[in-house]
Amino acid sequence: MTKFEQAIQQVNEGTLQAPSVNYQGKAVNYFAYQLSVHHFYLKLMAKGIGNRQIKLKDLKEYYGLKGKTASDVLIQFEALRERVLG
């Protein structure tokens, strides 16, 4: 089980409290927000644009993704995102 899946399970069980996220005055699922932000950063990395906020290694460890490049990981991440968000 990946760290991401563990976090979702812990929030569902009530052993972990996820931060609250609001968009235009409405509550947003924290994990949906997190997936969206990480998707944005992965798309930038796949185009060769680095950033200081997060590293590819961190995303691979957290979501349990495999691959050498951000482009390889992006394909797996998008499949994971579709599975989680539906």
Secondary structure, DSSP 4 states (H G I P E B T S, - for coil): --HHHHHHHHHHHTSS-PPPEEETTEEE-HHHHHHHHHHHHHHHHHTT---SS--HHHHHHHHT---SSHHHHHHHHHHHHHHHH-
